[in-house]
Structure formats: structure tokens, C-alpha cells
Amino acid sequence: MSKRAYAFFVKRPRRIEDLMVPHLLEQEYPYEIVKVVTLPAIDYDNFITDFLADRQFLEDYAPLCGKGSRIRCLCVRRRGGTDAVLVLPNQAWVDLAALLCQ
């Protein structure tokens, strides 16, 4: 995948609304998308309403992700839509997340 850019990541968010906070550009962190996960609409809606619930797909791809000079993360998106969230999983739940602005 290897897309690099900058985003504002929130530690242990509960819901997508937790990612919609004002911030300074200096608080944005470089990231690289290592895998795109496309979910059916109902599964995506369930995911964004509880980031702390265990998700098998997060556990499956967690080994690809990590934090260093940039966050290597998953891009979780809604099938057939433009909505997407960047996530750094901790095992089967979301440790860091950011809105993907396109």
C-alpha cells in the first residue's frame, strides 16, 4: 500500500465522534497505510460506534502495524462509500485512530 501522509491520532477512542476534535497541525503524525480493510455498511457502522470492542480483523492484521517514525496502520472503510478510519490496533481493539480525510 505505502501511502504516507499526516493525521491526528486519538489514543483509545470509544466512538468516531471522539476523533472529531480540533487540533493543531503540529499534533498530526506521519502514517503509512499497510492494509485496507473494507467492511459491509452494517459492520462499519458497528465498528465506528465501539472502537474498544474486540474485532477479529484487527487481531488478524495487528502484526503488520506499529509505531515508530510513522504509524503503520490499517485503513478501515465502508464498502461502497468514502468513509474511512485509520487505526493502529492493540491486539483485537483500537489503540490509536484518526479520521481519513480525502
Long-range contacts (C-beta under 8 A, 24 or more apart in sequence): 1-32, 1-33, 1-34, 1-35, 1-36, 1-75, 2-32, 2-33, 3-32, 3-33, 4-30, 4-31, 4-32, 4-70, 5-30, 5-31, 6-30, 6-31, 7-31, 7-86, 7-98, 7-99, 7-100, 7-101, 8-98, 8-99, 9-71, 9-86, 9-88, 9-96, 9-97, 9-98, 10-96, 10-97, 10-98, 11-95, 11-96, 12-51, 12-52, 12-94, 12-95, 12-96, 13-51, 13-94, 13-97, 14-50, 14-51, 14-52, 15-48, 15-49, 15-50, 15-51, 16-48, 16-49, 16-51, 16-85, 16-99, 18-51, 18-97, 19-85, 19-97, 19-98, 19-99, 20-99, 29-70, 29-71, 30-69, 30-70, 30-71, 31-70, 31-71, 31-72, 31-73, 31-86, 31-98, 32-70, 32-71, 32-72, 32-73, 33-73, 33-74, 33-75, 33-86, 34-61, 34-64, 34-65, 34-72, 34-73, 34-74, 35-61, 35-64, 35-74, 35-75, 36-74, 36-75, 36-77, 37-61, 37-74, 37-75, 37-76, 37-77, 38-77, 38-78, 38-79, 39-76, 39-77, 39-78, 39-79, 40-79, 41-78, 41-79, 41-80, 41-81, 44-76, 44-77, 44-78, 44-79, 44-81, 44-83, 45-78, 47-76, 47-85, 48-83, 48-85, 51-87, 51-93, 51-94, 51-97, 52-93, 52-94, 53-93, 54-91, 54-92, 54-93, 55-89, 55-92, 55-93, 56-92, 58-87, 58-89, 58-91, 58-92, 58-93, 58-94, 59-89, 59-91, 59-92, 61-89, 62-89, 62-90, 62-91, 62-92, 65-89, 67-96, 71-96, 75-100
